Amino acid sequence: MVGAMEHSQKEMSILEERRMALSISEVALESEAIAGGWMCYSRPGCWSNQANAMGLDGPVTDDELNRLVDFYRTRGANPRASACPSAHTSVVKGLESRNFELCEIQTVLARDLTIPAAPLTKPWGAADQRLEIREPLPEEVGVFIEVSTSGFMEHDRKSPGALAEITLRVVEHPRCTPFLALWDGVPVGGGLLETLDEQACLIGTSVLPEYRGRGIQTSLMAHRMEFAAEAGAKWITVSSLTGIATERNARRMGFSPIFAHATFIQRTD
């Protein structure tokens, strides 16, 4: 049995980057393998329009980087690509030489699920009796998508409907399980869990603004962690921008930073 802390940070970053790249390639409308990773595209402005996990096995050639740029330009999209510290230096150097700029850095945090501990839903206080967390019924999938993407809608104004479309594809993915949060029976938030072999990942979590500050996001995290452990996952990850509630809650629940995931976008000028 291999827990998270028995992997080196480099091993964990490679495993996580490859999981993410594979997952996006499986839900995007279009995807092509490139330099050991995947470049993907769905709709204008969709978050799946990115290339991930390039250069984890060695140098990335100029031909591959030119193919990446052409892939997005022919679809009318600004080329986007990511890199992590385990990627070969040719990735970032090649992107910079093609006028790519850093546009976002997310911290990837991990927690070992193999260490015996009290049930994950209990150390942070007794659950409020008004809160229920469960998998959505088939007829609730639409409302799950609405509440679980509510916090991301402001970033998808340029792609009406694209966020709901790809979120449905994630919900229907065989390795993903959705969890709906209800307060007094009213759907107020949701999040997804993905599992792949020994890994698990918390993705796509949001709570309606008027219901924040009640521990709902923490409970959503805890329930998915328990589900992952019971499903046999040995370790679990979550990605977050610095200083937001996701990062704070994850650290309180035993997650530790393992690497930075940087995203670059090509300038249009």
Residue pairs with C-beta under 8 A, 6 or more apart in sequence:
1 114
1 234
2 198
2 234
3 112
3 113
3 114
3 115
3 234
3 235
4 12
4 110
4 111
4 112
4 113
4 114
4 234
4 235
4 236
5 112
7 15
7 235
9 258
9 259
10 85
10 86
12 110
12 235
12 258
12 259
13 84
13 85
13 86
13 108
13 258
13 259
14 56
14 86
15 199
16 108
16 110
16 199
16 201
16 237
16 258
16 259
17 37
17 52
17 53
17 56
17 82
17 84
17 86
17 87
17 261
18 37
18 53
18 56
19 194
19 196
19 199
19 201
20 52
20 53
20 201
21 37
21 38
21 52
21 53
22 38
22 53
22 196
23 173
23 175
23 194
23 196
24 31
24 38
24 40
24 48
24 50
24 52
25 31
25 33
25 38
25 40
26 173
27 48
27 166
27 169
27 170
27 173
28 40
28 41
28 42
28 48
28 49
28 166
29 41
29 42
29 43
29 48
30 40
30 41
30 42
30 75
31 38
31 39
31 40
31 41
32 38
32 39
32 71
34 51
34 54
34 64
34 67
34 68
34 71
35 54
35 55
35 60
35 61
35 64
35 91
36 53
36 54
36 55
36 56
36 57
36 58
37 51
37 52
37 53
37 54
37 55
37 56
38 51
38 52
38 53
39 50
39 51
39 68
39 71
39 72
39 81
40 48
40 49
40 50
40 51
40 52
41 48
41 49
41 71
41 72
41 75
41 77
42 48
42 49
42 162
42 165
42 166
43 159
43 161
43 162
43 165
43 166
44 76
44 77
44 158
44 159
44 162
45 156
45 157
45 158
45 159
45 162
46 156
46 159
46 162
46 163
46 166
47 152
47 155
47 156
47 163
47 166
48 166
49 72
49 77
49 80
50 80
50 81
50 82
50 263
51 68
51 71
51 79
51 80
51 81
51 82
52 81
52 82
53 82
54 60
54 64
54 68
54 81
54 83
54 87
54 91
55 83
55 87
55 88
55 90
55 91
56 86
56 87
56 88
58 88
59 88
59 90
60 88
60 90
60 91
60 94
61 90
62 94
65 94
65 95
65 98
68 79
68 81
69 79
69 98
69 266
71 79
72 78
72 79
72 80
72 266
73 79
78 265
78 266
78 268
79 100
79 265
79 266
80 103
80 263
80 264
80 265
80 266
81 91
81 95
81 100
81 263
81 264
82 261
82 262
82 263
82 264
83 91
83 92
83 95
83 262
83 264
84 108
84 259
84 260
84 261
84 262
85 259
85 260
86 259
92 262
92 264
95 264
95 266
98 266
99 266
99 267
100 264
100 265
100 266
100 267
101 264
101 265
101 266
101 267
102 262
102 263
102 264
103 263
103 264
103 265
104 241
104 262
104 263
105 241
105 242
105 260
105 261
105 262
105 263
106 239
106 240
106 241
106 260
106 261
106 263
107 239
107 240
107 241
107 242
107 247
107 257
107 260
107 261
108 237
108 238
108 239
108 257
108 258
108 259
108 260
108 261
109 237
109 238
109 239
109 240
109 247
109 250
109 251
109 255
109 256
109 257
109 258
110 235
110 236
110 237
110 255
110 256
110 258
111 225
111 235
111 236
111 237
111 250
111 253
111 254
111 255
111 256
112 234
112 235
112 254
113 200
113 225
113 228
113 229
113 233
113 234
113 235
113 236
114 234
114 235
117 123
119 226
120 222
120 223
120 225
120 226
120 229
120 253
121 127
121 219
121 222
121 223
121 226
124 215
124 218
124 222
124 252
124 253
125 215
127 219
128 214
128 215
130 183
130 184
131 181
131 182
131 183
131 214
131 215
131 216
131 219
132 181
132 182
132 185
133 179
133 180
133 181
133 182
133 219
133 220
133 223
134 179
134 180
134 182
135 177
135 178
135 179
135 180
136 143
136 144
136 178
136 179
136 180
136 190
140 180
140 187
141 168
141 171
141 178
143 180
143 187
144 171
144 178
144 180
144 187
144 190
145 164
145 167
145 168
145 171
146 164
146 187
147 180
147 181
147 187
147 188
147 189
147 190
147 206
147 207
147 208
148 167
148 178
148 180
148 189
148 190
148 191
148 192
148 204
148 205
148 206
149 163
149 164
149 167
149 204
149 206
150 189
150 206
150 207
150 208
150 209
151 206
151 207
152 163
152 204
152 206
153 163
156 162
156 163
167 204
170 176
170 192
170 203
170 204
171 178
171 192
173 194
175 194
175 195
175 196
176 192
176 193
176 194
176 203
177 192
177 193
177 194
177 195
177 224
177 227
178 190
178 191
178 192
179 190
179 191
179 192
179 193
179 220
179 223
179 224
179 227
180 187
180 189
180 190
181 187
181 188
181 189
181 190
181 191
181 207
181 216
181 219
181 220
182 188
183 211
183 214
183 216
188 207
188 208
188 211
188 216
189 205
189 206
189 207
189 208
189 211
189 216
189 217
189 220
190 204
190 205
190 206
190 220
191 202
191 203
191 204
191 205
191 206
191 217
191 220
191 221
191 224
192 202
192 203
192 204
192 205
192 224
193 200
193 201
193 202
193 203
193 224
193 227
193 228
194 200
194 201
194 203
195 201
195 228
195 231
195 233
198 232
198 233
198 234
198 235
199 233
199 234
199 235
199 236
199 237
200 224
200 225
200 228
200 231
200 233
200 235
200 236
200 237
201 236
201 237
201 238
202 221
202 224
202 225
202 236
202 237
202 238
203 238
205 217
205 220
205 221
205 246
207 216
207 217
207 220
212 245
217 245
217 246
217 249
218 249
218 252
218 253
221 238
221 249
221 250
221 253
222 253
225 236
225 253
228 236
237 258
238 246
238 250
238 255
239 261
240 246
240 247
240 250
241 247
